[in-house]
Amino acid sequence: MTTALPAPIQATTGLTLTDQERREVAALAESLAQVPPRLIDERAWMDAARKLACRLPVRVLEEVRDYRHDPGPDGLLILRNLPIDDARLPRTPTVPESVERAATPPAAVSALVSLALGEVVAYREEKSGALVQNVVPVPGREESQSNAGSTLLELHVENAFHAHRPDYVSLLCLRNDHTGTAGTLVSSIRRALLLVPDELAEVLRAPRFVTEPPPSFAAGAATPRHAVLEGDPEDPDIRVDFSATTALDEEGRAALEVLRDALLDVGAMLVLQPGEMAFVDNRLSVHGRTSFEPRYDGHDRWLHRTFVHLDNRRTRAHRPGNGFVLD
């Protein structure tokens, strides 16, 4: 089984905001952070965020729109030089299930850019349905296969067990780890499929797998039998979590192992630094995390995470009051 980590993505990949664009985004975020009731999960605040997202710099909107149309071979969008000021940040949270409730400029940046792409959603059983969540190491959970861990996090589709998985996952870096090397692993089925023999791809297209909920979910049951590759055989979606998806027969187990190796072979490592934001297309790509050593000194790795859907109508029956949170 392949264990070598993918190579880092070059800093030239994606869009780097000019200093003027950075100032424009900062002004929007500061304005949004002051909108009453200054609570992210309130409808009035999100309504204001949706409108202000239309005023993001034109180049940012163009880049996001192009990505929405076609996420490319890696299913990845990277924005750099967003306004994150370490001097204004509090200590990195260390509590379990950490989220952002009160509006802050960094949370406003995360919401604004995410809303330019689609609809921000959350899951009631995950981090109590908060729309902007913290990805931080938590004492005692170092070995957890979740956003609270600091060990190697296996490649996975976000919430692979769920019938209404996010279309995209966004990660905005406020702080990286102390060494500046903790990486987000990203790999796309568009690249990996070329390395999977046809007979094993057929196995992966059959409902011969089940997936358990991740540790971050407070409740939930394993999926019914499902395929790992779905949709157009030449350009399929992927549904797998290599720490939670189990094959129901030996052929399926062999196919999963080949798929994991292929994804690692064609993947890349994104070392996010403060002010960098990545979107991962959760239909085409899996992601994970390299291991790192937290110090719990207030300056550990800290990302804001959001989930984005393209079509809110699709989940209307699962969002009470036409809100943002799926039951």
Residue, then its C-alpha position, 0 to 999 in steps of 0.5 A: m500500500t502506498t504511504a508516501l505523501p503527495a508533493p506540495i502544490q506550488a504557490t503559483t496555483g490559484l488566484t492571489l489577490t492584489d493588495q487593493e483587492r485584499r483591502e476591499v475584502a477587508a472592508l466588506a468583512e469589517s462591515l459584515a461583522q458589525v451587522p446586527p445581531r452580529l451572530i453568524d447563524e441568524r438569518a438576518w446576518m446571513d441575508a446581509a452576507r449574501k448581498l455583500a458577497c456580490r460586492l467582492p472584487v470582480r476577479v474573485l467573483e470570476e474565479v469562483r464562477d469559473y470554478r463552479h462551472d468546472p472545478g478542473p482536474d483537481g477539484l480545487l480552488i485556492l485564493r491567497n492574500l485574503p485579509i487575516d491579521d494575526a495580531r487581531l486573532p484571539r488564542t486558537p480554541t482548544v475546546p471540543e466541537s469548536v465553532e464560531r457563533a459571534a461574527t468576526p472579520p475572519a468568519a465574515v471572510s469565510a462566509l462572504v467567499s463561500l456565499a459567492l459559490g453557493e449556499v452555506v449549510a450545516y448539519r444539526e448533529e455536527k458541531s450543533g449546526a454551526l455554519v462557520q466551524n473551527v478546525v483546531p487540535v483538541p487535547g486528548r483527541e490527537e488520534s481522532q480521525s476527525n477535524a479535532g485530531s492531529t494525527l494523519l487524517e485519512l483521505h475522505v469525502e466530507n460526510a461520505f455517509h450522508a445522503h446530502r453531502p456538501d458539494y464543496v468544503s471550504l478551508l480558510c487558514l487563520r494560523n498554520d502549525h508552528t512549523g508551517t508545514a501541516g498539509t491538507l491532502v487533496s486528490s481527484i477521481r478525475r486523475a486517479l481513475l486513469l490508474v484504476p483497472d477497468e474491472l476494479a472500476e466496475v466493482l467500485r460502481a456497484p453497491r458493495f460498500v457501507t460507510e459509518p458516520p465520522p466521529s464529529f457527528a453526534a448521531g447517525a447510522a451507517t449507510p445502506r449499501h452504496a457504490v464508491l463511484e457514481g454517475d458518468p463512468e467516464d467522469p464519476d463522482i466519488r463517495v468514500d472515507f478510507s477510515a469509515t467505508t467498508a467493502l462487503d466482499e473481498e473484491g470490494r476490499a481489493a478495489l478500495e486498496v487500489l483506489r486509495d493508492a491511485l488517489l495518493d499517487v496523483g494527489a497533492m499537498l496544500v500547505l495553507q498559510p494565513g490568508e489562504m482559502a481552499f475549496v475542495d469539490n466534495r463530489l470529485s475530490v477527497h481530502g485529508r491532513t498530514s500529522f503535526e504536533p500541537r503545543y496547545d499554547g494558543h498559537d496552534r493550527w486554526l482553520h475556519r470551515t464551511f460547507v456549501h451546497l449548490d441547490n438548496r431546493r434539493t434539501r428543503a425537506h430536511r431544513p426546518g423553516n427553510g433554514f441553513v441546518l439539515d436535520 
